[in-house]
């Protein structure tokens, strides 16, 4: 069939709406808890500096590659790869790279919706004062009870999926843009509210020191690998999202400055989240813990012990929910764009169909915490662990590495120069070196670092 070019329709109304949409995709659950923690544990300010270098050498080049390919192809990631392969005289098998991205985003959304549902549940629990004056055992048991209750988890997973599918089903202007115009400013306002409270909590100096003291003695090769991994994963790279969003970017938007702006916004939110969270933790004499333990145990305990804790706790969890929704929208878009183009189907119907399939797949994640907790797919990985590992540690890095290699070395150089506004041969070669050599090598290092432990376990090395 002839591929439908959406160049005359489905465009972001302005460059800034694309910036907000892409930043919304990048700002997710990982920004709220993961970046601040790994920064504090791996050198503080020294790690932040290393992370910024990795953003410049790994994250930004791959994001630019994805966006420019999307804008050149003006279609879904799968069709874009077909179009670009034809223009470049390359094999149509490169369309498999588009498929890889679409499938990766779909798998991630299936469990992301479940975890986002936890945040929605905790918004309600915190707002109605469930944790007011509660002790550590009560708060920990509340999280355990949630994970042990599949019906409650399914209910909140369903609510989250319904909101996500309703938004994306309305299209770029009425759906994506409208949601971004509301959710992103609200996210920034909520973050500022928490920052103001944290500044006056009594633990701000401790939180600042935890994140920004230059602890070079804590920096080793592993810290560099962690920084590269965070730089890659935080920007929603390797899953076709930026390629799909890039298809809607106006021709007059400068891609390089636009992508740098997105990366800076993502980094600022991650740092601000740390400065909002850790002072509260330290002010209440609590232990810093990673991941769900910080978000769903430590912080509810802290909010339960502070004045107006129910209000600020509710603000925190609605902040997380908003961040999750903006990310989920972007995870849905690549598959949705492909199916509407390929079958000339109504967007709303495709969105509902995708939502149902993703919801069913997400049941595997729900059950992994209770009735399937002792069912293992590979080694010690249950269903959730396997889907998470496959998508995050294998499919994402592989997709990101191939995208930047294709963009740097296989696309015609005049196409790249036109999309990026490059007129100097020296700048063109510098781009090839960074995007075609340094960035892929960085992602390869991440891939080996994350996959090697699994290989060791499987083969008892």
C-alpha positions in Angstrom: 0.0 0.0 0.0 1.1 3.6 -0.4 2.4 5.1 2.8 0.4 8.0 4.1 2.5 11.1 4.6 1.2 13.2 7.5 3.3 16.2 6.6 0.2 18.3 5.9 -1.5 17.2 9.1 -0.8 16.3 12.7 1.8 18.9 13.4 2.7 20.4 16.8 1.3 24.0 16.9 4.7 25.3 18.0 8.2 24.4 18.8 7.5 24.8 22.5 4.7 22.4 22.5 7.0 19.8 21.0 9.6 20.7 23.7 7.0 20.2 26.4 5.7 17.0 24.9 9.1 15.5 24.6 10.1 16.7 28.0 6.9 15.1 29.3 7.9 11.8 27.7 11.3 12.0 29.3 10.1 13.1 32.8 8.7 10.0 34.4 8.8 7.9 37.5 12.6 7.4 37.1 13.3 11.1 37.4 11.4 11.4 40.7 13.2 8.7 42.6 16.1 7.1 40.6 18.3 10.0 39.5 18.5 11.8 42.9 19.4 8.5 44.6 22.0 7.3 42.2 23.5 10.8 42.2 23.9 10.8 45.9 25.3 7.3 46.1 27.8 7.7 43.2 29.7 10.9 44.0 27.0 13.6 44.4 28.0 16.7 42.4 30.8 14.7 40.7 28.2 12.3 39.4 26.0 15.2 38.2 28.9 16.6 36.2 29.6 13.1 34.7 25.9 12.7 33.9 25.9 16.0 32.0 28.9 14.9 30.0 27.0 11.6 29.2 23.9 13.6 28.3 26.0 15.6 25.8 27.8 12.6 24.3 25.2 9.9 24.4 21.7 11.2 25.2 21.5 14.3 23.0 23.1 12.8 19.8 20.7 9.8 19.9 17.7 12.0 20.5 18.7 14.3 17.6 19.0 11.2 15.4 15.6 10.0 16.3 13.9 13.4 15.9 15.5 14.2 12.6 14.6 10.7 11.2 11.0 11.3 12.3 10.8 14.7 10.7 12.4 13.4 7.5 10.0 10.4 7.3 6.8 12.2 8.5 5.3 8.8 9.5 5.2 6.3 12.3 8.6 4.8 13.2 8.0 1.6 11.2 6.9 3.5 8.0 9.6 6.1 8.7 12.3 3.4 8.6 10.9 2.1 5.3 10.9 5.6 3.8 14.4 6.4 4.9 15.8 3.1 3.9 14.4 3.6 0.4 15.7 7.2 0.2 19.2 6.0 1.4 19.2 3.0 -0.9 19.3 0.6 2.0 17.6 -2.7 2.7 13.9 -2.6 3.7 14.9 -4.9 6.6 15.8 -1.7 8.5 12.0 -1.4 9.0 12.6 -4.0 11.8 14.2 -1.2 13.8 10.9 0.6 13.8 9.1 -2.6 14.9 11.7 -3.0 17.7 10.9 0.5 19.0 7.2 0.1 18.8 7.3 -3.3 20.6 9.6 -1.9 23.3 7.4 1.0 24.1 4.4 -1.2 24.2 6.0 -3.7 26.7 7.2 -0.8 28.9 3.7 0.7 29.0 2.2 -2.6 30.1 4.0 -2.5 33.4 4.4 1.2 33.7 0.6 1.5 33.9 0.6 -0.8 36.9 3.2 1.1 38.8 1.5 4.4 37.9 -1.6 2.9 39.4 0.2 2.6 42.7 0.8 6.4 42.6 -2.8 7.1 42.0 -3.8 4.8 44.9 -1.3 6.5 47.2 -2.6 9.9 46.2 -6.0 8.8 47.6 -4.5 7.2 50.7 -2.3 10.2 51.5 -5.0 12.8 50.8 -7.5 11.1 53.2 -5.0 11.0 56.0 -4.3 7.2 56.1 -0.6 7.8 57.0 -1.1 10.6 59.5 0.9 9.7 62.6 1.6 6.2 61.2 4.6 4.2 62.2 7.1 2.5 59.9 5.5 -1.0 60.3 2.1 0.3 59.3 3.4 2.2 56.2 5.5 -0.8 55.1 2.5 -3.1 55.6 0.2 -0.8 53.5 2.6 -1.2 50.5 2.7 -5.0 51.0 -1.1 -5.1 51.2 -1.4 -3.2 48.0 1.0 -5.6 46.1 -0.9 -8.6 47.6 -4.3 -7.3 46.3 -4.6 -8.0 42.6 -8.1 -6.6 42.4 -7.1 -3.2 43.8 -4.0 -3.1 41.5 -6.1 -3.9 38.5 -8.6 -1.2 39.4 -6.0 1.5 39.4 -4.1 0.1 36.4 -7.4 0.3 34.5 -8.1 3.9 35.6 -4.6 4.9 34.4 -5.0 3.2 31.1 -8.4 4.7 30.5 -7.1 8.2 30.9 -4.1 7.5 28.7 -6.1 6.0 25.9 -8.7 8.7 26.0 -6.0 11.4 25.6 -4.1 9.7 22.7 -7.3 8.7 21.0 -8.2 12.4 20.5 -5.2 13.1 18.2 -2.2 15.4 18.2 -4.0 18.7 18.7 -7.1 17.8 20.7 -5.4 15.0 22.6 -1.6 15.2 23.0 -1.3 19.0 22.9 -4.2 19.7 25.2 -3.0 17.2 27.8 0.6 18.6 27.6 -0.7 22.1 28.0 -2.4 21.1 31.3 -0.2 18.4 32.7 3.3 19.9 32.2 2.6 23.3 33.8 0.8 21.6 36.6 3.8 19.3 37.1 6.2 22.2 37.3 3.9 24.1 39.8 3.6 21.0 42.0 7.3 20.5 42.0 7.9 24.2 43.0 5.4 23.8 45.9 7.3 20.8 47.2 10.6 22.6 46.7 9.4 25.5 48.8 8.2 23.2 51.5 11.5 21.2 51.5 13.5 24.4 51.7 11.8 25.1 55.0 11.8 21.5 56.3 15.1 21.8 58.2 16.8 19.1 56.1 17.6 21.2 53.0 21.3 21.5 53.7 21.6 17.8 54.2 19.7 17.0 51.0 21.8 19.5 49.1 25.1 18.0 50.4 23.8 14.5 49.6 23.3 15.4 46.0 25.9 18.0 45.2 29.0 17.6 47.4 31.9 16.7 45.0 32.7 13.2 46.3 35.3 12.1 43.7 36.4 9.2 45.9 33.0 7.6 45.2 33.4 7.8 41.4 34.7 4.7 39.6 34.1 3.0 36.3 30.7 1.8 37.5 29.6 5.4 38.2 30.4 6.3 34.5 28.3 3.3 33.3 25.4 4.2 35.6 25.6 7.8 34.4 25.5 6.7 30.7 22.6 4.4 31.4 20.6 7.1 33.1 21.4 9.6 30.4 20.1 7.1 27.8 17.0 5.8 29.6 15.8 9.1 31.0 15.3 10.7 27.6 12.9 8.0 26.3 15.4 6.9 23.6 15.4 3.7 21.6 11.6 3.1 21.6 10.5 5.1 18.7 8.8 7.8 20.8 11.0 10.6 19.7 10.8 9.4 16.1 7.0 9.5 16.3 7.0 12.9 17.9 9.6 14.1 15.4 7.1 13.4 12.6 5.0 16.3 14.0 7.8 18.8 14.3 7.5 22.0 12.2 10.1 22.5 9.5 11.3 25.8 10.9 12.2 24.3 14.3 16.0 24.0 14.9 16.5 20.4 16.0 19.8 20.8 17.8 18.7 23.6 20.1 15.3 22.1 20.6 16.7 18.7 21.7 19.3 20.5 24.0 16.4 22.4 25.6 14.5 19.1 26.2 17.5 17.4 27.8 18.1 20.4 30.1 14.4 20.5 31.2 14.6 16.7 31.9 17.8 17.2 34.0 16.4 20.2 35.9 13.3 18.3 36.9 15.4 15.3 38.1 17.6 17.6 40.2 14.6 19.5 41.5 12.9 16.3 42.4 15.9 15.3 44.5 15.9 18.7 46.3 12.2 18.3 47.0 12.5 14.7 48.3 15.7 14.3 50.2 15.3 17.2 52.6 12.0 15.8 53.7 13.6 12.4 54.3 16.6 13.8 56.2 14.5 16.2 58.2 12.5 13.3 59.6 15.5 11.2 60.4 14.7 8.5 57.9 16.9 6.2 55.8 17.5 6.9 52.2 16.3 4.0 50.1 16.0 3.3 46.4 13.0 2.9 44.1 9.6 1.8 45.4 11.0 1.7 48.9 11.6 5.5 48.8 8.4 6.4 47.0 5.9 4.1 48.6 7.3 3.5 52.1 9.9 6.1 53.2 8.1 9.2 51.9 4.6 8.3 53.1 6.1 7.7 56.5 7.7 11.2 56.4 4.5 12.9 55.2 2.6 11.2 58.0 4.9 12.7 60.6 4.9 16.3 59.3 2.4 19.2 59.7 0.0 19.4 56.7 1.5 16.0 55.6 -1.7 14.8 54.0 -1.7 17.9 51.7 1.9 17.7 50.7 1.8 14.0 50.4 -1.1 14.3 48.0 0.7 16.9 46.0 3.7 14.6 45.7 1.7 11.6 44.5 -0.3 13.7 42.0 3.0 15.0 40.7 4.1 11.4 40.1 0.8 10.6 38.5 1.1 13.6 36.1 4.7 12.6 35.2 3.5 9.0 34.5 0.7 10.1 32.3 2.9 12.3 30.1 5.3 9.4 29.7 2.5 6.9 29.0 1.1 9.1 26.2 4.4 9.0 24.4 4.8 5.2 24.9 1.4 4.7 23.2 2.0 7.0 20.2 4.4 4.9 18.1 2.2 1.9 17.9 -1.0 4.0 17.5 0.6 6.1 14.6 1.6 2.9 12.8 -1.8 1.2 13.0 -3.8 4.2 11.9 -1.5 4.7 8.9 -1.2 1.0 7.9 -5.0 0.3 8.1 -6.4 3.8 7.6 -8.3 3.2 10.8 -10.0 5.7 13.1 -7.6 6.8 15.8 -10.1 6.3 18.7 -10.8 2.7 17.8 -7.1 1.9 17.4 -6.4 3.6 20.8 -9.1 1.5 22.5 -7.8 -1.8 20.9 -4.2 -1.0 21.9 -5.3 -0.1 25.4 -7.2 -3.4 25.9 -4.2 -5.5 24.6 -1.8 -3.5 26.8 -4.1 -3.9 29.8 -4.3 -7.6 29.4 -0.5 -7.9 29.1 -0.2 -5.7 32.2 -2.1 -8.3 34.2 1.0 -10.4 34.1 2.8 -7.6 36.0 -0.1 -7.4 38.5 0.0 -11.1 39.2 3.8 -11.1 39.5 3.5 -9.4 42.9 0.9 -12.0 44.2 -0.5 -15.1 42.7 2.4 -15.6 40.2 5.1 -14.4 42.5 6.7 -17.9 42.5 6.4 -18.4 38.7 9.7 -17.6 36.9 10.2 -17.1 33.2 14.0 -17.0 33.0 16.3 -17.7 35.9 15.0 -15.8 38.9 13.0 -13.4 36.8 9.2 -13.5 37.2 6.9 -12.2 34.5 7.3 -8.5 35.5 11.1 -9.0 36.0 11.5 -10.6 32.6 9.4 -8.0 30.7 11.3 -5.2 32.5 14.7 -6.7 31.8 14.0 -7.5 28.2 12.6 -4.1 27.3 14.9 -1.9 29.4 18.2 -3.8 29.3 18.1 -5.4 25.8 15.6 -3.9 23.5 16.1 -0.2 24.4 19.9 -0.1 24.1 19.9 -2.2 20.9 17.3 0.2 19.4 19.2 3.3 20.4 22.5 2.0 19.2 21.1 1.0 15.7 19.2 4.3 15.4 22.2 6.5 15.8 24.4 4.3 13.6 21.7 4.4 10.8 21.4 8.2 11.1 25.1 8.9 11.2 26.4 6.5 8.6 23.7 5.2 6.3 21.5 8.3 5.7 22.7 10.7 2.9 25.0 13.4 4.4 23.1 16.1 2.6 19.9 15.0 4.3 21.5 15.1 7.7 23.0 18.5 7.0 19.7 19.9 5.8 17.7 18.6 8.8 20.3 19.9 11.3 21.2 23.1 9.4 24.8 22.2 9.1 26.9 24.0 6.4 30.4 23.4 7.6 32.2 20.1 6.6 34.0 20.2 9.9 30.8 20.3 11.9 29.4 17.5 9.7 32.3 15.3 10.6 32.1 16.2 14.2 28.5 15.1 14.2 29.4 11.8 12.6 32.1 11.1 15.2 29.9 11.9 18.2 26.6 10.4 16.9 28.2 7.5 14.9 31.0 6.5 17.2 30.9 7.9 20.7 27.2 7.5 21.3 27.0 3.9 20.0 30.0 2.9 22.0 28.5 4.4 25.1 25.2 2.5 24.6 27.2 -0.7 23.9 29.0 -0.3 27.2 25.6 0.1 28.9 24.3 -3.0 27.1 27.3 -5.2 28.2 27.2 -3.8 31.8 23.5 -4.6 32.2 23.4 -8.0 30.4 26.6 -9.5 31.7 25.1 -10.4 35.2 22.3 -12.3 33.5 24.7 -14.2 31.3 26.8 -15.1 34.4 23.7 -16.4 36.2 22.4 -18.4 33.3 25.7 -20.1 32.5 27.1 -20.1 36.1 30.2 -18.1 35.0 
